[in-house]
Amino acid sequence: IYGWADAYEKVEITFLKKKHKTKADKNGNWLIKLPAQIAGGPYKIRIKGKNTIELENIMFGDVWVCSGQSNMYFRVAAAKNAYLDINDANYENIRLFQIDKDANYQVKTDLASGEWLKCTPENVKGFSATAYFFGRELHKEIDVPIGLIHTSWGGSAIQAWIDGDSYKEFPEYYKKVKEIQETPDYFEKLEEKYNSQGGDLEITELYKKAKGFKNKGKTLNTDFFTEKNWKPIKVPGYWADFGIEKHEGMMWYKKQFELPNSFINNDLLLNLGWIDDFDFTFFNGKKIGSTWYKGSERKYTISKELLRTGTNEIIVGVYNYSWTGGFWGPRKSKLKIKNDTTLLNIDLQGLWQYKKGINRKDFFTEKLKKNKKPSKRSTPTFLYNAMIAPLTNFTIKGVAWYQGESNAVNVAEYSKLLPAMINGWRKKWNQADLPFLIVQLPNFGTPNEEKPENGNWAEFREVQFNSTKLKNVGITCTIDLGDAMDIHPTKKQEVGRRLMLSALKTAYNKKHTVISPNYKSIKITDNKAIISFENVGGGLITKNKFGYLSEFAIAGKDKKFVWAKAYIVGDKVFVYSDKVQNAVAVRYAWSGNPAQINFYNKEGLPVMPFRTDNWEFIK
């Protein structure tokens, strides 16, 4: 138990009729370690200094810190069939602590906000879904009080979660960290520099060159939108889903709808779901919002002054700068009365009109990338300093970590940063073997069924798995729980259950707990690869009625992979292809979205993606 007082103030804690005393240091910091307690409660604790604080309904049990980016931040209320879980969320012995977003250039000793709450339907619906379902299943399994501290930030990079000392092994980063620590207004100066150099240079140039914009993007070129060559398109959906392949640039959407007279005197809330990558949204010709980052849900207020009786029009410019863009949902886009869904709900999902705009290659130059917009969620140490450091005096059982989407573009770097962060947190908590549970990235994106592919997400999952080489690091496979169109899949109940299994095996020494099988070894015999596995549980199975396995690929020394035939024999898998005469390597589920996986153990847990080669990362 720790806190703050006046310099050298005497502090006394009374617990179970015993007194524990200390004195604050010159800076007012104090800490008292109570003897280990049997799990249970509730108890009372009295803290006395110059003032007295009485704490009641205190539980002793296991506390887990749950951190990461948007898939950890994803709320219970948004999970699949969440109403069932919310209604049943009355657990006296599960406690929730929500840490709000905060960032700082130096280590903070206290949180900006937060309090322990009982697990009730009202308190749980806005809490992290992954954290809650993990805690719920763990509580059911081990029957001790569970405390869940949720501290995450959507879109955050791992760099922001690493402590300053851990950057000493990364000279370039450490140089930046020292500068950050010595500059109180570091981020403000970055923003000032960014704005003085023209802000987002690429978007500024887009406003100049794209025909749909006028007045530096503030208004629309009406002539462009009255032209007749508009085509129908379904929303939500990626462009590639409708045969619009690899269009990097602008795509314009428009949709008209009828607004009843009774609602024109109210502000509306426009919810467009998620858009990849930028959106520029106009209502009846007036700009109402613009957002960057495909992981951000678009919600814009429409002022009642913009509303018309009868026909109203929404125009959305979508700018994609990598691969494919679109409204990738999957939640329905809708108009509704602001803060009151019961009065109006106009469904905008379905047919819109679209028109291709300018191609990025027609105006983009490398110099437009030089002025990068600063972000607290990716600035080294910023989130650790404010959202993790204040917790390190608090005794915890372990960490659940669900993060990586923002770092998947640089797999090789993440392979070094992830173990650095794990070891750094362990040092700060002074727990050398602090259990660390990692959620592996799920399947996501358009499946590639024509030929085997190499991809960042496949290599990224391997890096996450390789972190289990560190002691007490567990991995949770979610390769079958993703969504091709949604980077925030909704089946968080099963994510939580599998995290619980990982915890039992990693943190509670229940070594016989069954988790997802993983690759062990390869042997080549008669041009067939024989693959052995660990953690097979009750045995390996396929969900294919004919007994065949999907998503296996094989290659020779030329490193050219082709789809392979594969079948199970006992606890091994035989893999071959008539197109490869001298096989040397096998890969399984090695893509962003291996949508045809059907390989499990009898306990229903998917086999983890793997490769038998060690060929170089994508560059």
N, C-alpha and C positions, 0 to 999 in steps of 0.2 A: 504494500500500500504506500503510495507516495503522493506528495503534494507540495504546496508552497506556503510559506509563512514569512514573518519578518526575520531579518538576519539574526541568527543564533536563538531564535524563539524555541522554547521547550514544547515538545509535542508528545502527547500520550494517547495511546490507543487502548481501549478496553474491549476485550473479546473473550467470551465465555468466562467471565469473572476474573480474567487475568489481564494485567496491565503490561504494556510494551512501550518503552520510552525511547526518545531520541531527541536530538537538537538540530534545528535547521542550520545549514552552512551559511557562510557570509552572504551568499546570493539568495538565501531564503529557501533553498531546496531541501527537502527531507524525504527519507524513505525508511520504512520499517518492514522487515520480512517476518511474516507470521509462520509458525510451524505448519508443515503440511497437514491438511485436514482430510478426513474421510468425505467423499463426495456426498452432497446433500444439503439440507437447509429446510426452511429459511432461518437465517441468523440475524442478529443485530450487532452493529459495530459503532462504538462511540469514539470520536476523535476530538481531542481537547487540546487547544493551545490558548491563545488569548480569547478565542471564541470556541464554541462547541458545535460539532456537527454530529447528528444522529442518523445513521444509515440503517434502514430496515429492509426486510425481505431479501437478504443477501444469500446467494447460493454459491456453493463450492462445487466445481466440476471442471470440465475441459473447455478451454476457450480456443477458438480457431479464428485466425485472421484470414479473410477472404478478399483477394485483391486482383487487379488486372484492368482490362478495358471494357468495352461495351457489353460483351457477353457475360461478364460478371455483374455489370451494372444492371442488366436486363431484369426488369421487375417481375415479381410473382404474378401480378395481375395480367401481364402480357403472355404468360405461358399457356400452352395448349390446355384447354379445359380447366383453366385456373379456378373457376368458381367452385369447383368441387374441393380443391385443396384449401382455398381460402375459408370456406365455410367450416372446414374441419380443423382449422389452425388454432386450437385452444390447447396450448402446452405450457403448463405452469413451470416446467423445468427446462424450457428453452427460452433464452433471453437474447434480444437483438440490440445491436449498437450500430447505428448508421453514422458514418463520417461523411460530412458534406465536402464537396470539391474545394480544395485549397492548394495553394502553391506558394513557395517562398525560396528566396535566394540563399538563406542560411537555415541551419537546423533549428526547428522550433521545439520547445519543451512541452507545449500544451496544444490541444486541439482547438480549432475555431468553434466547434460545436459538437453536440452529441450527448446522449444519455442512454442508459440501459432501460429497455422496455420489455414487458412480458410479451410472449408470443400469443397474439390474439388475431382474429380475422382482420380487424381494423389496422393493426400495426404491421401485419405481414404483407399486405397486398402491395405496398410500395417498396418492400425490401428486395434485396437481390434474390432472384429465383434460384440460381445455382447454389448460393450459400444456404438458403433456407431448406431446400430439398435435401441437400447434403446433411445439414444439421438434424433435420427431422429423421432421416433414415438412420443416422448414427445414434441418435438418442434412443430410437426403438431397439437398436441392436445391442447397445452396451448398457442402457438403462442408468445413465448418470446425467446430471444437469449439463447442458451444452450452452455455451455462450458463443455467439457469432458476431464478429466485428467486420462489418462490410466497409471497405475503403477502396474504391475504384474510380476510374475516369474514362469515359468513352473516347476511343480514338487515341488513347495514350500510347506512347512508345516506351519500351523498357528502359531507355536511357534516363527517363524522368524518375524512375523508381529505384535507381541504383544510388547508394550512398557515396559521398565524396571520397572517402578513403579507398573504396574499391576501384576507383578510377586510376589509382597509382600505376596499375599495370597497363594502362592505355595512355601513353604520353600525350597524344593530341587532345584527348578528352580531358585529361587531368589539367592541362594548361587552361582549358576553358573553364573548368570547375573552379580553379583558383581565382580566375578573373570574376566569376559569378560571386564567389564568397566575399570578394573585396569590393563589390559594387552594389550598394543597396538598391539602386534604381536600374539594375542591369536590364531587366526586361523592358522597362519603359524606354530606355535608350535604344534598344533594338527596334521597338515600334516606331520611335521617332525617326530613326535612320531609314527604316522601311518606307515610311510615308514620305520622307524628304526625297527619296530616290524614285518616287512615282508609284508606290504601292505595288499592286499586282500588275506587272508590265504586260503579261500575256493577256489578261482580261482587258486592260486598257487598249491594247492593239486590236483585240476582238471587237470591242465597241466601235472602233474606227472602220473595220473591214467587213463586219457582218451586215448584210443588207437589212435585216430586221430591226436594227437599233438606230436610234437618233439621240442627239443630245447626250453623248457620252454614256449611253445605256440607260438614261433616266426615262426615256419615252420610246415609243415604237414608230417605225416607218409604216404607216397605214397602207400604203400602196402594196407593200410586200404581202400583207395579210388579206388583201382583197383579191389577189390573183386566184385563178381557178385550179391550178395544178396541185391540189391537196389530195392526199390519199388516206383511206381509213387505216387505223392501227389500234390494237387492243392495249389497254392500260389496266394493270401493270404488266411489265414485260421488258426484257432486254431486246435491243434491236436485233441481235443475232437470232433470237427466237422467231423472228418474222422474216428471216432471209436477208436482213440488212447487215452484211458482214463487214467487220473491221472499219467502220466509219468513225474516224477520229475527227471531231469537229462539232458543228452545231446541228441540232435537230429541233425544229419548232413543232409544238403541239398546240391545238386549240380545241376548246369544248364549249358548247353553248347549252344553257339549261334555263328552265323557266323558274322564276322565283315568285311565290304567292304574294299577293298584296299585303297580307297580314304580317309579313316578316321584313318589310323594307325599312322599318324603323329600328332595327336591331343590328349591332355589329355581328359579323359572322366570323367563324374560325375555319380557315381552309386547311385541311390536312391532306397533303399529297404523298404521304409515306416517305419512302427513301428514293433518292435520285442519284444516278451515277453520271458525272462527277459534280458539275455545277448546275444550278438552276437559276433562271431569271424569270420571276413570276409576276404576271400582270393581270389585273382584274378590271374589266371594262376600260382597258387602255392605260391604266395607272399602275405603276410598279408598286407591289406590296411586299416584296421580299426577294432575297437572293442568298443562297447558302452554298458553301463548298464542303465537300467530303460526303462520300456515299453512305457513310454510317450515321449521318445526321437525319433525323426525321424532320420533314418540312411542315411546319405549322405557322401559318400567317394570319394575322387579324385583318379582316376586311372592314374598313370603316363604313358605317351606314350611309355616309355621304356618297359612296361609290355605287350604291345599289340602285337598280332600276326595276320598275314594275314590268313583269313579263320576261323577255329574253335578256340574259346576262352572259358574258363571255369571259372565259379564262384562257390566257395564253401563257404557255411555259416554254421558254427557251432552255434546252438542255445542251450543255457543252461537255463533251467527253474528250479527254486527252490521252486515254490509254485503253486499248483493246476494244471493248464495246460499252455502250451507254444505255440509258433508258430509265423508266420508272420500274425499279426492281422489287418493289413491294415487300412481302405479299399482302400487307394489310390494305384494306379498301381505302382508296382516296375518297374523301367526302367533305361536304360542306355541312356545318352545323352551327347552331346558335352558340355564341361564345359562352363557354362554361355551363352549357345546359343542353345535353344531347337529347333530351326528351321533347324539345319543341320542334326541332328541325333536323332532318338527316337525309340529305340528298346524296345518293350513291353516285359517285363519278367513275366507278370502275366500269370498264367496257370499251365501247368504240369512241375514239377521238379522231381528229384529223391531224395528219402530220405532213411536214415538208422538210426536205433536206436543206440545210444551210451551208455555210462555208466549210470547206475542209481545212483542218488544222495545218496541213502541210503547205497550204497556199499562202500562209502569212507567218508561220512560226519560224523563229530563228533561236539559236542557243542563247543569245544574249538576253532573251526575254525570261530565261530561267534564273538569272543571276540574283534578282532581288526576291529572296525567299521570305514569305511572311512568317514572323516568329510565332511560336506556340508554346504556352506554358506546359502543355501536356507532353511535349517532346523535348523540353529543355533539360539537360542533365541535372539530376538531383532535385529538381523543383518539387516533384510530388513526394519523393521520399522525405524531404525536409519537413513538409507540412502534414502529410497524411500517414506516415509510417514512423518516423523518428519519435514522435510523442508517445508511441506505444511501447517502446523498447524496454521500459522499466517494468512493464506488465508481464506477468508470467503467462505464457500461452502453450498450448499443446502442439500447434503446428500451423502451417500456412496452406491455403488452397489458392492456386494461381491459374487464372484463365485469361491469357493475353497472348498476343502474337500477330494478329492480323496487320497491325501497323508496322511490323518489322519484317514481314515475309518477303519484302523486296531485297533484303540483304541477309541471306541465310548464313553465310560464312561469318559475318560479324556477330549475329545472334548466337552462334555456337560458342562464342567466347563470353558474350555479355550475360547470358543466362546463368552459367555456373558462377560468374563473378557476383551477380546479384544474390544468388542463393547463399554463397559463402559469406558475403557481406552482411546480409541480414542475420545469419547465424552468429557472426561475431558481435553484432550490435545487441542481440538478445542474450549473448553469452551462453548460447546453447549450441555446441559444436555439431550435434546430430539432430537439430531441430527438424522434425518431419516437414517435408515440402511436397505437396501434391499438385501435379501439373495436369491440366486438361489439354489434351492434344486437339489441334484444330480439326473441325469436322469437314465433311465433304461440302464443297461449295463451287458454284460456277457451272457453265455449260459443259456437259460430259463430252469427252472426245472418244467416240467409239470406233472411228475409222482405223486408227493405228495407235500403238502405245506412245505416250508422250512423257517428257520430263517436265517438271513444273516446280515453281518455288514452294508451293504449299506441300508438295510431296517431300521435298528435301527439308522443309521446315519441320514437318512432323518427325522426321528422323532425328533432327537436332533436339527436339523436345524429348524423344525417347532416349537419346544418348545421355541426357542429363541424369538418368537413373543409374549411371555408373558412379555417381556420388552417393554416399551412404544416406539411407533414409529418404530417398527421393522416389516418389511413386508416380505412375503415369496412368491416365484415364483415357481410354480410346473412345472416340465419338464418331468414327468414320461412317457410321450408318445413321447418325442422328441429325445430319445437316439438311440443307435445303438449297437446291440449285440456284434459286433466285433470291434467297434471303441470307445474308451474312449473320443474321441473328435468329438462328433456328429456335423453335418454340418448345421443343421436347426437353425442357430443362429438368423435369422430374427424373427422367432416366439418367441425365448427366449427373444429378445429385446422387442417385443410387449407386452409380458406378464409382463416383468419388468416394462414397462411403466404403465400398469394397477395397479401394486403394488404401484408404485410411486404416482399415482393419489389418491389412497385410503389412503396411509400412510403419504405422505409428503405434499399433496395439499388439504387435508381435503375434498376430494370428496367421502364421505362415501357411496354413492350409486353405486360407481364403482363396477362392477362385477369381481370377481377373482375366482380362483378354489374353489369349495366347500370343506369343511373340516368336519371331524367327530365332533359331539356335544355330543351325549349320546346314551346309550343302555338300552333297556328294554326287559326282557325275559317274554314271554307270550305263554303258551301252547307249550313249548320247541322250540319256534321260537324267534330269536333275532330281535328286531325292532330297527333299527338304525336311529337316527335323525342327520341332518346336518345343518351347517351354510353356508352362502354365496351361496345359491342355485340359485340365479339369477332368470331367467325365469322358472326354474324347472329342475328336474333331468330327464335324458334320457339314454337309452342304444343304442349303435350302432348295437346291435344284432337284426336281423329282426324278431326273434321269441320272443323278449322281455326279454331274460335271461341275467343276469350279470355274468361275469367271474372274476376269481382271488379272490373270497371270500372263506375263510376257517373258520371253527368253531371248538371249542374244549370244553370238559367238564373239571372237576376239575383235571383230570389226565394230563392236559396240552398237550394232543396229538391232533394236528390239522388234520382235513380231509377236502377235498374239499367240499364246500357247494353249495346248490342251493340258488339263490338270485333273487328277483324281486322287482320292484319299485311300491310303492303305494303312489301316491301324492309326498310329499317331504320326504318320508321315504323309507327304504329298509328292506324287510323281508328276513331273512337268516335262513336256517335250513339244517339238514342232518339226514337221517334215521339212520346213524351210530353213532350219538351222542344223547343220551337220556336225559341228563341233561346239556344242554348247559350253559356255563358261559362266554365265550369269543369269539370274532370275530376279524379276521384280513382281511385286503383288500390290495391287491397289495404288499404283504409283502415278497419281495424277491429282489435279485439284478436286475433281469430283468423280471418283470411281463408282459410278451410279449402279453398276451391275453386281456389286459384291454380294456373295451368298455363302461365305465361309465363316463358320462360327464354331464354338465349342458347344457341348450339350447343355451348358448352363445358359446359352443364349447370348454370349458375349462375342463380339466380332474379333476375328484375328487382326492384329495390328498390321498396317501397311509396312512393307519392308523391301529391301533390296539386298542381294548377296554381294554386289560389287562395291567398290569404293572409288568409283570414277569421280572426277572433279564436279564440284557444284556448278550450277548454271552461272554464267558470267554475263 
